[in-house]
């Protein structure tokens, strides 16, 4: 039950953080066609997950509840493949295939790059 609760709490906090990023992005760039909030959430989540995965690999004494709450819970709630996919499809269906392709590439390339940077950063602080 403790691990499930950790994922539940982490997931709720991550989802709230994603919502906050989306609201902030809409206020910052209200007329933008680009789904900046989703991109920010996915890239930030990849950076943090890369960092935490590398950190937890060397800090074996971290409790399973902390690991699962932070990774599966918080990062799972923060990042969103389904929203990214849906927003990309909307861009394509609205006659913006170039923007849809750019959104696809940005999420994938920046996400993978951020995960790698997070892992490198963890290696320096661990």
Backbone as ProteinMPNN parsed JSONL, in Angstrom:
{"seq_chain_A": "XXXXXXXXXXXXXXXXXXXXXXXXXXXXXXXXXXXXXXXXXXXXXXXXXXXXXXXXXXXXXXXXXXXXXXXXXXXXXXXXXXXXXXXXXXXXXXXXXXXXXXXXXXXXXXXXXXXXXXXXXXXXXX", "coords_chain_A": {"N_chain_A": [[0.817, -1.196, 0.0], [2.011, 1.237, 0.661], [3.764, 1.895, -1.469], [1.99, 2.262, -3.582], [0.574, 4.453, -2.618], [2.618, 6.356, -2.607], [3.089, 6.641, -5.369], [0.588, 7.605, -6.11], [0.427, 10.087, -4.71], [2.713, 11.393, -5.755], [1.995, 11.404, -8.493], [-0.287, 13.053, -8.476], [0.845, 15.493, -7.646], [2.632, 15.913, -9.766], [0.845, 16.161, -11.933], [-0.464, 18.509, -11.179], [1.688, 20.273, -11.36], [2.147, 20.144, -14.124], [-0.23, 21.279, -15.073], [0.071, 23.862, -14.018], [2.333, 24.728, -15.483], [1.195, 24.761, -18.057], [-0.777, 26.753, -17.793], [0.865, 28.952, -17.196], [2.367, 29.098, -19.583], [0.34, 29.706, -21.451], [-0.389, 32.226, -20.549], [1.972, 33.624, -20.91], [2.443, 33.383, -23.663], [-0.081, 34.01, -25.248], [-1.299, 33.998, -27.834], [-0.129, 32.011, -29.29], [0.256, 29.278, -31.535], [1.68, 27.084, -30.981], [1.971, 24.376, -28.749], [3.241, 25.199, -26.089], [3.229, 24.755, -23.292], [2.867, 21.97, -22.961], [5.153, 21.038, -24.274], [7.125, 22.17, -22.599], [6.552, 20.838, -20.176], [7.058, 18.164, -20.903], [9.795, 18.227, -21.668], [11.026, 19.21, -19.319], [10.25, 17.163, -17.567], [11.63, 14.991, -18.728], [14.29, 15.826, -18.346], [14.413, 15.901, -15.511], [13.748, 13.222, -14.913], [15.845, 11.845, -16.153], [17.935, 12.819, -14.568], [17.152, 11.91, -11.967], [17.007, 9.101, -12.34], [19.673, 8.45, -12.902], [20.845, 9.366, -10.54], [19.554, 7.787, -8.563], [20.589, 5.349, -9.3], [23.171, 5.313, -8.318], [22.848, 5.922, -5.692], [21.906, 3.772, -3.794], [20.58, 3.469, -1.417], [18.241, 4.876, -1.354], [14.819, 5.005, -0.632], [12.349, 2.687, -1.873], [9.776, 3.796, -2.065], [10.237, 6.555, -2.322], [11.665, 6.553, -4.725], [9.746, 5.46, -6.579], [7.597, 7.225, -6.15], [8.688, 9.638, -7.029], [9.56, 9.101, -9.679], [7.789, 7.264, -11.335], [5.406, 8.309, -10.303], [5.483, 11.392, -9.877], [6.93, 12.255, -12.239], [5.519, 10.846, -14.157], [3.016, 12.049, -13.888], [3.654, 14.657, -14.554], [4.715, 14.649, -17.199], [3.391, 14.144, -20.533], [2.404, 12.109, -22.881], [0.081, 11.558, -24.278], [-1.34, 14.035, -24.488], [0.537, 15.52, -25.925], [0.558, 14.008, -28.322], [-2.106, 14.341, -29.157], [-2.28, 17.165, -29.459], [-0.422, 17.515, -31.504], [-1.695, 16.146, -33.583], [-3.969, 17.787, -33.85], [-2.766, 20.155, -34.805], [-1.863, 19.197, -37.295], [-4.32, 18.422, -38.516], [-5.514, 20.901, -38.702], [-4.38, 22.059, -40.856], [-1.672, 22.636, -40.594], [0.836, 21.158, -41.17], [3.637, 21.438, -41.132], [4.141, 22.724, -38.694], [3.124, 20.777, -37.022], [4.963, 18.711, -37.506], [7.265, 19.977, -36.566], [6.599, 20.228, -33.849], [6.469, 17.544, -33.148], [9.158, 16.738, -33.641], [10.5, 18.502, -31.876], [9.553, 17.741, -29.3], [10.478, 15.074, -29.178], [13.315, 15.184, -29.76], [14.278, 17.245, -28.03], [13.381, 16.181, -25.62], [14.795, 13.713, -25.374], [17.396, 14.728, -25.425], [17.294, 16.326, -23.114], [16.936, 14.36, -21.14], [19.386, 13.042, -21.333], [21.098, 15.141, -20.588], [20.223, 15.525, -17.956], [21.036, 13.096, -16.799], [23.82, 13.332, -17.089], [24.277, 15.571, -15.472], [23.508, 14.568, -12.977], [25.528, 12.704, -12.627], [27.639, 14.363, -12.061], [26.987, 15.522, -9.613], [26.531, 13.441, -7.91]], "CA_chain_A": [[0.0, 0.0, 0.0], [2.869, 2.41, 0.742], [4.277, 2.238, -2.795], [0.855, 2.791, -4.349], [0.31, 5.794, -2.099], [3.7, 7.225, -3.082], [2.819, 6.924, -6.785], [-0.626, 8.423, -6.118], [0.778, 11.449, -4.287], [3.615, 11.94, -6.766], [1.233, 11.644, -9.715], [-1.119, 14.239, -8.274], [1.714, 16.676, -7.646], [3.136, 16.09, -11.127], [-0.246, 16.671, -12.765], [-0.646, 19.921, -10.803], [2.814, 21.014, -11.936], [1.898, 20.248, -15.571], [-1.294, 22.268, -15.248], [0.679, 25.17, -13.762], [3.159, 25.073, -16.646], [0.302, 25.072, -19.179], [-1.372, 28.068, -17.514], [1.939, 29.933, -17.338], [2.697, 29.22, -21.008], [-0.759, 30.419, -22.117], [-0.318, 33.644, -20.155], [3.182, 34.187, -21.49], [2.295, 33.393, -25.129], [-1.506, 33.707, -25.413], [-1.747, 33.829, -29.219], [0.73, 31.029, -29.953], [-0.307, 28.004, -31.99], [2.556, 26.025, -30.465], [1.618, 23.956, -27.387], [4.461, 25.391, -25.292], [3.099, 24.155, -21.962], [3.11, 20.532, -23.078], [6.575, 20.872, -24.586], [7.889, 22.473, -21.381], [6.337, 19.753, -19.214], [7.745, 16.956, -21.364], [11.253, 18.412, -21.618], [11.393, 19.278, -17.904], [10.102, 15.813, -17.025], [12.742, 14.168, -19.228], [15.492, 16.282, -17.648], [14.35, 15.454, -14.119], [13.792, 11.762, -14.85], [17.228, 11.462, -16.445], [18.712, 13.143, -13.373], [16.798, 11.019, -10.857], [17.381, 7.714, -12.654], [21.128, 8.334, -12.719], [21.127, 9.566, -9.119], [19.104, 6.607, -7.827], [21.453, 4.217, -9.66], [24.363, 5.318, -7.467], [22.394, 6.039, -4.297], [21.068, 2.589, -3.647], [19.87, 3.494, -0.144], [16.992, 5.623, -1.494], [13.692, 4.097, -0.423], [11.531, 2.41, -3.056], [8.642, 4.728, -2.119], [10.744, 7.818, -2.873], [11.974, 6.313, -6.141], [8.507, 5.322, -7.349], [6.817, 8.458, -6.046], [9.319, 10.684, -7.84], [9.693, 8.745, -11.104], [6.505, 6.84, -11.89], [4.373, 9.234, -9.85], [5.614, 12.803, -10.257], [7.299, 12.422, -13.653], [4.393, 10.35, -14.943], [1.971, 13.074, -13.866], [4.154, 15.882, -15.191], [4.855, 14.484, -18.651], [2.136, 13.726, -21.137], [2.503, 11.662, -24.269], [-1.235, 11.625, -24.914], [-1.636, 15.42, -24.857], [1.477, 15.843, -27.002], [0.066, 13.361, -29.539], [-3.367, 14.992, -29.534], [-1.998, 18.52, -29.947], [0.247, 17.373, -32.8], [-2.748, 15.788, -34.533], [-4.776, 18.994, -34.079], [-1.993, 21.021, -35.702], [-1.892, 18.589, -38.626], [-5.686, 18.499, -39.042], [-5.84, 22.307, -38.943], [-3.625, 22.541, -42.001], [-0.34, 23.074, -40.186], [1.69, 19.967, -41.086], [5.0, 21.82, -40.759], [4.149, 22.971, -37.248], [2.935, 19.464, -36.394], [6.252, 18.017, -37.587], [8.189, 20.667, -35.656], [6.21, 19.851, -32.493], [6.902, 16.155, -32.994], [10.615, 16.725, -33.517], [10.933, 19.211, -30.671], [9.294, 16.91, -28.122], [11.353, 13.897, -29.16], [14.742, 15.526, -29.679], [14.562, 17.969, -26.786], [13.157, 15.258, -24.507], [15.937, 12.796, -25.266], [18.546, 15.552, -25.044], [17.14, 16.724, -21.712], [17.192, 13.177, -20.309], [20.841, 12.837, -21.329], [21.684, 16.219, -19.767], [19.908, 15.221, -16.566], [21.915, 12.004, -16.361], [25.173, 13.894, -16.953], [24.275, 16.442, -14.297], [23.492, 13.709, -11.786], [26.862, 12.125, -12.499], [28.541, 15.374, -11.487], [26.639, 15.853, -8.23], [26.402, 12.226, -7.086]], "C_chain_A": [[0.86, 1.258, 0.0], [3.4, 2.851, -0.607], [3.173, 2.83, -3.666], [0.527, 4.208, -3.903], [1.373, 6.78, -2.568], [3.488, 7.606, -4.543], [1.606, 7.846, -6.905], [-0.312, 9.881, -5.775], [1.689, 12.109, -5.318], [2.891, 12.279, -8.055], [0.353, 12.877, -9.611], [-0.304, 15.517, -8.301], [2.263, 16.964, -9.042], [2.073, 16.655, -12.058], [-0.527, 18.139, -12.45], [0.474, 20.785, -11.374], [2.627, 21.191, -13.438], [0.825, 21.289, -15.852], [-0.745, 23.68, -15.044], [1.558, 25.629, -14.911], [2.293, 25.473, -17.834], [-0.333, 26.449, -18.999], [-0.335, 29.162, -17.709], [2.266, 30.169, -18.812], [1.608, 29.973, -21.765], [-0.758, 31.898, -21.77], [0.869, 34.339, -20.805], [3.049, 34.365, -23.003], [0.845, 33.081, -25.504], [-1.945, 33.422, -26.848], [-0.968, 32.751, -29.973], [-0.05, 29.782, -30.363], [0.472, 26.821, -31.434], [2.135, 25.661, -29.042], [2.838, 23.994, -26.455], [4.385, 24.735, -23.916], [3.384, 22.664, -21.966], [4.579, 20.258, -23.368], [7.425, 21.106, -23.34], [7.759, 21.347, -20.359], [7.101, 18.497, -19.625], [9.261, 17.084, -21.273], [11.735, 18.475, -20.165], [11.311, 17.894, -17.262], [11.222, 14.887, -17.463], [14.049, 14.532, -18.528], [15.516, 15.734, -16.222], [14.414, 13.933, -14.002], [15.187, 11.243, -15.167], [18.126, 11.678, -15.239], [18.436, 12.129, -12.263], [17.195, 9.572, -11.124], [18.874, 7.497, -12.447], [21.504, 8.466, -11.244], [20.745, 8.325, -8.309], [19.961, 5.385, -8.138], [22.691, 4.155, -8.779], [24.016, 5.452, -5.984], [21.386, 4.935, -4.012], [20.265, 2.582, -2.354], [18.564, 4.291, -0.207], [15.822, 4.654, -1.407], [12.903, 3.882, -1.714], [10.344, 3.371, -3.187], [9.064, 6.073, -2.7], [11.016, 7.655, -4.364], [10.7, 6.268, -6.984], [7.655, 6.586, -7.307], [7.359, 9.552, -6.941], [9.303, 10.356, -9.327], [8.34, 8.385, -11.72], [5.397, 7.826, -11.528], [4.524, 10.635, -10.408], [5.922, 12.975, -11.739], [6.201, 11.908, -14.574], [3.246, 11.34, -14.992], [2.375, 14.343, -14.589], [4.186, 15.75, -16.706], [3.562, 13.932, -19.239], [2.302, 13.379, -22.606], [1.162, 11.815, -24.985], [-1.588, 13.046, -25.339], [-0.733, 15.871, -25.994], [0.988, 15.258, -28.328], [-1.191, 14.048, -30.054], [-3.121, 16.389, -30.106], [-1.289, 18.493, -31.301], [-0.769, 17.03, -33.884], [-3.642, 16.991, -34.851], [-4.051, 19.941, -35.031], [-2.049, 20.49, -37.133], [-3.272, 18.741, -39.267], [-6.132, 19.927, -39.344], [-4.983, 22.915, -40.047], [-2.248, 23.082, -41.677], [0.604, 21.876, -40.069], [3.13, 20.292, -40.709], [5.128, 22.051, -39.265], [3.951, 21.662, -36.482], [4.249, 18.685, -36.384], [7.273, 18.65, -36.649], [7.882, 20.309, -34.204], [6.652, 18.422, -32.19], [8.408, 16.083, -32.766], [11.11, 17.371, -32.241], [10.726, 18.359, -29.426], [10.249, 15.729, -28.049], [12.818, 14.27, -28.954], [15.087, 16.257, -28.387], [14.373, 17.071, -25.57], [14.325, 14.311, -24.294], [17.194, 13.557, -24.853], [18.492, 15.965, -23.582], [17.403, 15.553, -20.776], [18.689, 12.9, -20.213], [21.533, 13.891, -20.473], [21.425, 15.979, -18.286], [20.801, 14.133, -16.006], [23.345, 12.495, -16.174], [25.284, 14.768, -15.713], [24.293, 15.624, -13.008], [24.851, 13.07, -11.554], [27.853, 13.088, -11.874], [28.248, 15.666, -10.019], [26.583, 14.632, -7.318], [27.717, 11.856, -6.429]], "O_chain_A": [[0.474, 2.258, -0.606], [3.484, 4.049, -0.876], [3.403, 3.791, -4.4], [0.234, 5.068, -4.733], [1.054, 7.924, -2.892], [3.683, 8.762, -4.917], [1.607, 8.769, -7.72], [-0.742, 10.796, -6.477], [1.462, 13.254, -5.708], [3.141, 13.327, -8.649], [0.26, 13.658, -10.557], [-0.71, 16.509, -8.907], [2.35, 18.121, -9.452], [2.362, 17.527, -12.879], [-0.799, 18.926, -13.357], [0.23, 21.906, -11.82], [2.911, 22.261, -13.976], [0.963, 22.092, -16.775], [-1.063, 24.588, -15.812], [1.531, 26.804, -15.277], [2.621, 26.423, -18.546], [-0.416, 27.224, -19.951], [-0.625, 30.189, -18.322], [2.423, 31.313, -19.238], [1.915, 30.793, -22.63], [-1.09, 32.733, -22.61], [0.78, 35.501, -21.203], [3.489, 35.372, -23.556], [0.566, 32.001, -26.024], [-2.891, 32.661, -27.05], [-1.141, 32.603, -31.183], [-0.906, 29.298, -29.622], [-0.02, 25.693, -31.42], [1.959, 26.552, -28.21], [3.387, 22.956, -26.086], [5.387, 24.212, -23.428], [4.065, 22.154, -21.075], [5.178, 19.358, -22.78], [8.339, 20.333, -23.055], [8.748, 20.947, -19.745], [7.72, 17.842, -18.786], [9.937, 16.149, -20.845], [12.743, 17.858, -19.821], [12.199, 17.502, -16.504], [11.713, 14.085, -16.669], [14.826, 13.651, -18.159], [16.519, 15.172, -15.782], [15.06, 13.409, -13.094], [15.662, 10.306, -14.525], [18.97, 10.841, -14.92], [19.363, 11.559, -11.689], [17.672, 8.889, -10.218], [19.29, 6.484, -11.885], [22.384, 7.755, -10.759], [21.519, 7.867, -7.468], [20.05, 4.473, -7.316], [23.21, 3.071, -8.515], [24.832, 5.12, -5.124], [20.175, 5.157, -3.997], [19.354, 1.767, -2.205], [17.85, 4.371, 0.793], [15.837, 3.599, -2.042], [12.802, 4.785, -2.545], [9.952, 3.72, -4.301], [8.326, 6.667, -3.487], [10.645, 8.509, -5.168], [10.597, 6.966, -7.992], [7.059, 6.971, -8.314], [6.596, 10.306, -7.543], [9.058, 11.237, -10.151], [7.813, 9.136, -12.541], [4.547, 8.139, -12.361], [3.785, 11.03, -11.31], [5.255, 13.75, -12.425], [5.975, 12.466, -15.647], [2.574, 11.464, -16.016], [1.533, 15.026, -15.172], [3.732, 16.646, -17.418], [2.749, 13.333, -18.536], [2.335, 14.26, -23.465], [1.12, 12.162, -26.166], [-2.089, 13.245, -26.446], [-1.19, 16.534, -26.925], [1.004, 15.946, -29.349], [-1.319, 14.306, -31.251], [-3.7, 16.749, -31.131], [-1.53, 19.354, -32.146], [-0.704, 17.572, -34.988], [-4.027, 17.186, -36.003], [-4.659, 20.471, -35.961], [-2.26, 21.255, -38.074], [-3.38, 19.142, -40.426], [-7.033, 20.135, -40.157], [-4.874, 24.136, -40.159], [-1.716, 23.908, -42.419], [1.12, 21.604, -38.984], [3.78, 19.497, -40.031], [6.103, 21.628, -38.643], [4.541, 21.465, -35.419], [4.607, 18.074, -35.377], [8.056, 17.945, -36.012], [8.801, 20.107, -33.41], [7.149, 18.134, -31.101], [8.875, 15.45, -31.819], [12.025, 16.864, -31.594], [11.62, 18.263, -28.585], [10.771, 15.415, -26.979], [13.482, 13.728, -28.071], [16.073, 15.928, -27.727], [15.117, 17.181, -24.595], [14.79, 14.128, -23.169], [17.967, 13.079, -24.023], [19.51, 15.958, -22.89], [18.027, 15.727, -19.729], [19.199, 12.565, -19.144], [22.451, 13.574, -19.717], [22.305, 16.203, -17.455], [21.271, 14.23, -14.872], [24.01, 12.119, -15.209], [26.278, 14.705, -14.99], [25.01, 15.955, -12.064], [25.279, 12.912, -10.411], [28.807, 12.662, -11.223], [29.154, 16.016, -9.263], [26.588, 14.767, -6.094], [27.786, 10.864, -5.703]]}, "name": "protein", "num_of_chains": 1, "seq": "XXXXXXXXXXXXXXXXXXXXXXXXXXXXXXXXXXXXXXXXXXXXXXXXXXXXXXXXXXXXXXXXXXXXXXXXXXXXXXXXXXXXXXXXXXXXXXXXXXXXXXXXXXXXXXXXXXXXXXXXXXXXXX"}
